Amino acid sequence: MKKLIVVLTVLLVAVSVLFAGCSSDTKPDTKALDKKAGTTKVTSGTKYLSIGTGSVTGVYYPLGGTLASIVTNKVPGYSCAAESTGGAVENAALLIDGKLDLGFVAASTLYDAQHGLNSFKGKDGTKVQALFSFFPEVVQILSLDKSIKKIPDLKGKKVAVGAAGSGTEVMARAILQIYGMSYDDIKEDFLGFGDAATGLKDNTVDAAFTWAGIPTASILELCATHNISMISFSDDELKKLMKVSAYCVPAKITKKSYPKMYEDAQSFSIPAIICANANLDDKFVYDFMVQVFSNTEILAKTHERGADLSLKTALDGLNGVTLHPGAKKFFKEKGLLK
């Protein structure tokens, strides 16, 4: 088990440098926000802010657009725009460099940044600070073959491991290593999940790795016509993992998310965190968080992942990292911090 935990730790450190937003075509629901809040006129005294998201087809982008609208419409004296970026790792780097004010950052990437690990070696990671945990992104390994329930069941199978060099592919390689396996034990195919889903349907792929918020749209599309099997991690593996990687959060994958799943499964997630440059005004951060948590229904309408935002999970994955002072004040008032 000690070997398992060491490998799991290496896995999460390696993947953190490649973590990015997951896929969606949803557009920001700014009309809903404007209808509720009205339109704030931009004056000469307005301070302009930017929030780093991810690909325009990802989850970060539409939710970032709504967060920007909340700033512009609900926080007097500020205007904000969502910027499309390369995702979590780039956002952390831009926040450190002062080129972004706010941004989506994976909990693992935030930990690396603040502790000077991996791609953040030699950088002043104290300049990026956490505001709140937004939603979980879950490791999902699936098949149409009911007999594939555990990682060892992948031996000899045709497995889509993600695009070469992607966060998903790094994750796949490391998870196989946990079980003493490598690509020599499977027939790997470097496919993104869209192509992998097609491969599963056409029987050219036996199983596929993906890493995204649940329910994942492409998996739902697959479930429309096929039953699926989801690989599960044991209770003991998840408990040990949590002890060495505080930013990981256990995740259940149930038939509520995927009705045509043969059995419920256990996995883990690394939350997406809203972060800020450390120099961002404390009062603004506090006011921003007040408005965000007062407008959760708008975020829920923007994207399904927006419905995950809750005070109950707002500190998930934030053990071992520094919160912005404005966020600390907010959480103390809510009784979540001492």
C-alpha positions in Angstrom: 0.0 0.0 0.0 2.9 2.3 0.7 4.0 1.9 -2.9 0.5 2.6 -4.0 0.4 5.9 -2.1 3.8 7.0 -3.4 2.7 6.4 -7.0 -0.6 8.2 -6.3 1.2 11.2 -5.0 3.5 11.3 -8.1 0.4 10.9 -10.3 -1.3 13.9 -8.9 1.8 16.1 -8.9 2.4 15.2 -12.6 -1.1 15.8 -13.6 -1.4 19.1 -11.9 0.8 20.8 -14.5 -1.6 19.7 -17.2 -4.9 20.2 -15.6 -7.4 22.3 -17.7 -11.1 23.0 -18.0 -13.4 20.3 -19.3 -15.6 20.4 -22.4 -18.9 22.1 -23.0 -20.5 24.2 -25.6 -22.7 26.2 -23.2 -22.7 30.0 -23.4 -22.8 32.3 -20.4 -26.3 33.1 -19.2 -25.6 36.8 -19.0 -29.2 37.7 -20.0 -30.6 36.0 -16.8 -28.2 38.0 -14.7 -28.9 41.3 -16.5 -32.6 40.7 -16.1 -32.3 40.2 -12.4 -29.6 42.8 -11.6 -30.0 45.4 -14.2 -27.1 46.9 -16.2 -24.5 49.0 -14.4 -23.2 52.0 -16.3 -19.4 52.1 -16.6 -18.0 55.4 -15.4 -14.6 56.9 -15.6 -13.8 55.8 -12.1 -14.5 52.1 -12.9 -11.7 49.6 -12.2 -11.4 47.0 -15.0 -10.7 43.4 -14.1 -10.1 40.2 -16.0 -10.9 36.6 -15.1 -9.0 33.8 -16.8 -11.1 30.8 -17.9 -10.1 28.2 -20.5 -11.1 27.1 -24.0 -14.3 28.8 -25.3 -15.8 25.3 -25.6 -14.9 24.4 -22.0 -16.8 24.7 -18.7 -14.6 27.5 -17.3 -15.4 29.9 -20.1 -19.3 30.2 -19.7 -19.1 30.2 -15.9 -16.3 32.8 -16.1 -18.6 34.9 -18.2 -21.3 34.9 -15.6 -18.8 35.6 -12.8 -17.6 38.6 -14.9 -21.2 39.8 -15.3 -21.8 39.5 -11.5 -18.8 41.8 -11.0 -19.9 44.3 -13.6 -23.5 44.4 -12.5 -23.4 43.8 -8.8 -20.1 45.2 -7.4 -20.0 49.0 -7.7 -17.0 50.6 -9.3 -15.8 47.5 -11.1 -16.1 46.0 -14.6 -14.9 42.5 -15.5 -14.3 40.5 -18.7 -13.8 36.8 -19.1 -10.6 35.9 -21.0 -10.1 32.6 -22.9 -6.8 31.0 -21.8 -5.0 27.7 -21.9 -6.7 26.7 -18.7 -5.7 26.2 -15.0 -1.9 26.1 -15.3 -1.7 29.2 -17.5 -4.2 31.0 -15.3 -2.1 30.4 -12.2 1.0 31.7 -14.1 -0.8 34.8 -15.3 -2.2 35.5 -11.8 1.4 35.3 -10.4 2.6 37.7 -13.1 -0.2 40.1 -12.4 -1.7 39.7 -15.9 -5.0 38.4 -14.5 -7.0 39.5 -11.5 -9.2 36.3 -11.1 -9.0 32.9 -12.6 -10.0 29.2 -12.6 -7.2 27.1 -11.2 -7.2 23.3 -10.3 -6.7 22.7 -6.6 -3.6 20.6 -7.4 -2.2 23.4 -9.6 -2.8 26.0 -6.8 -1.0 23.8 -4.4 2.0 23.5 -6.7 2.0 27.2 -7.4 2.0 28.2 -3.7 4.7 25.6 -2.9 6.9 26.2 -5.8 6.6 22.8 -7.3 6.9 21.5 -10.9 6.4 24.3 -13.5 6.2 26.9 -10.7 9.7 26.3 -9.4 11.4 29.7 -8.8 8.1 31.6 -9.1 6.5 33.6 -6.4 3.5 31.5 -5.8 2.4 33.7 -2.9 0.9 36.0 -5.5 -1.9 33.6 -6.3 -4.5 33.0 -3.5 -7.7 31.0 -3.2 -11.2 32.4 -3.0 -13.5 29.3 -3.1 -13.9 25.8 -4.5 -16.3 25.8 -7.4 -17.0 22.3 -8.7 -15.3 18.9 -8.8 -13.7 17.4 -11.9 -13.8 13.6 -11.6 -11.6 10.8 -12.9 -13.9 8.6 -15.0 -12.8 5.3 -16.7 -15.6 3.6 -18.6 -16.4 0.8 -20.9 -19.4 -0.8 -22.6 -18.1 -4.2 -21.4 -19.9 -5.1 -18.1 -16.9 -7.3 -17.1 -14.5 -4.3 -16.9 -14.9 -3.1 -13.3 -11.3 -2.6 -12.1 -8.0 -1.4 -13.6 -6.5 -4.9 -13.9 -9.5 -5.8 -16.2 -7.9 -3.5 -18.8 -5.1 -5.9 -19.5 -5.0 -6.8 -23.2 -7.8 -4.4 -24.0 -7.9 -1.5 -26.5 -7.9 1.6 -24.3 -8.3 5.3 -25.2 -5.9 7.1 -22.8 -6.5 10.7 -23.9 -4.7 12.9 -26.4 -0.9 12.4 -26.2 0.6 14.6 -23.5 -2.7 15.7 -22.1 -3.6 15.7 -18.5 -5.9 12.8 -19.1 -3.1 10.8 -20.7 -0.7 11.5 -17.9 -3.4 10.4 -15.5 -4.0 7.2 -17.4 -0.4 6.3 -17.6 0.1 6.9 -13.8 -3.1 5.0 -12.8 -1.9 2.0 -14.7 1.4 2.2 -12.9 -0.4 2.1 -9.5 -1.4 -1.5 -10.4 2.0 -2.5 -11.8 0.8 -2.0 -15.4 2.0 0.1 -18.3 1.1 0.6 -21.9 2.8 -2.8 -22.6 -0.2 -4.4 -20.9 -2.8 -2.7 -23.0 -3.4 -1.6 -26.5 -3.3 2.2 -26.0 -4.9 4.7 -28.3 -4.3 8.4 -28.0 -7.8 9.7 -28.4 -9.6 12.6 -26.8 -12.9 11.4 -25.3 -15.1 12.6 -28.2 -13.2 10.2 -30.5 -13.0 7.6 -27.8 -16.8 7.6 -27.4 -17.1 6.9 -31.1 -14.6 4.1 -30.7 -16.6 2.6 -27.9 -19.7 2.7 -30.0 -17.9 1.2 -33.0 -16.2 -1.5 -30.9 -12.7 -0.2 -31.9 -12.0 0.8 -28.3 -12.8 -1.3 -25.2 -12.4 1.3 -22.5 -11.6 5.0 -22.2 -10.2 7.5 -19.7 -11.7 10.9 -19.1 -11.4 13.6 -16.5 -14.3 16.1 -16.2 -17.2 17.3 -14.2 -20.1 14.9 -14.0 -22.3 14.3 -15.7 -20.0 14.7 -18.7 -22.0 15.6 -21.9 -20.2 13.1 -24.1 -20.8 10.3 -21.7 -24.5 11.2 -21.5 -24.6 11.0 -25.3 -23.1 7.6 -25.1 -25.6 6.5 -22.4 -28.5 7.5 -24.7 -27.9 4.4 -26.7 -25.6 2.2 -24.6 -25.2 0.8 -21.1 -21.8 1.6 -19.5 -19.5 0.2 -16.9 -17.4 2.6 -14.8 -14.2 1.4 -13.1 -14.3 1.9 -9.3 -11.6 2.6 -6.7 -11.7 0.9 -3.3 -12.5 2.6 0.0 -9.0 1.9 1.3 -7.4 3.4 -1.8 -9.4 6.6 -1.5 -8.8 7.0 2.3 -5.1 6.6 1.9 -5.1 9.0 -1.1 -6.8 11.7 1.0 -4.1 11.5 3.7 -1.3 12.3 1.3 -3.1 14.6 -1.2 -5.3 17.0 0.7 -6.7 18.6 -2.4 -8.3 15.4 -3.6 -11.9 14.8 -2.8 -13.7 11.4 -3.0 -16.4 11.3 -5.7 -19.3 8.9 -6.3 -20.4 8.3 -9.8 -24.0 7.1 -9.6 -26.9 6.1 -11.8 -28.4 9.5 -11.0 -25.7 11.0 -13.3 -25.6 8.2 -15.8 -28.9 6.2 -15.7 -27.6 3.4 -18.0 -24.5 2.7 -15.8 -24.4 -1.0 -14.7 -23.2 -0.2 -11.2 -22.4 2.9 -9.1 -18.6 3.6 -8.8 -16.2 5.4 -6.5 -13.5 7.6 -7.8 -11.8 10.9 -6.9 -11.9 14.5 -8.0 -9.7 17.6 -7.9 -11.9 20.7 -7.5 -11.8 23.7 -9.8 -10.9 26.8 -7.6 -11.6 30.4 -8.2 -8.3 32.3 -7.4 -7.1 35.9 -7.2 -4.0 37.8 -7.5 -2.8 38.5 -3.9 -2.9 42.3 -4.6 -6.5 42.4 -5.4 -8.4 44.7 -3.0 -9.6 42.9 0.1 -13.0 44.7 0.1 -13.6 43.9 -3.5 -12.9 40.2 -2.9 -15.3 40.2 0.0 -18.0 42.0 -1.9 -17.5 39.7 -4.9 -17.9 36.6 -2.8 -21.0 38.0 -1.2 -22.5 38.6 -4.6 -21.4 35.2 -6.0 -23.0 33.3 -3.2 -26.1 35.5 -3.5 -26.5 34.6 -7.2 -25.9 30.9 -7.3 -29.1 30.3 -9.2 -27.7 32.4 -12.1 -24.5 30.3 -12.2 -26.7 27.1 -12.1 -28.5 28.4 -15.2 -25.3 29.1 -17.0 -24.0 25.6 -16.8 -24.8 22.4 -15.0 -21.5 22.6 -13.1 -22.6 26.0 -11.8 -25.2 24.2 -9.6 -22.3 22.6 -7.7 -21.4 25.9 -6.1 -22.3 25.7 -2.4 -21.0 27.0 1.0 -21.0 23.4 2.1 -18.2 22.6 -0.4 -16.6 26.0 -0.8 -13.5 25.0 1.1 -13.1 21.6 -0.5 -9.6 20.9 -1.8 -8.1 24.0 0.0 -6.2 22.3 2.8 -2.6 23.4 2.7 -3.1 26.6 0.6 -3.5 30.3 1.4 -6.8 32.0 1.2 -7.1 35.7 0.1 -7.8 37.9 3.1 -11.1 39.0 1.6 -12.1 35.3 1.3 -11.1 34.7 4.9 -13.3 37.5 6.1 -16.3 36.1 4.1 -15.9 32.5 5.4 -15.4 33.7 9.0 -18.6 35.6 8.8 -20.3 32.5 7.5 -18.9 30.5 10.4 -16.8 28.3 8.2 -13.4 29.5 9.5 -12.4 30.5 13.0 
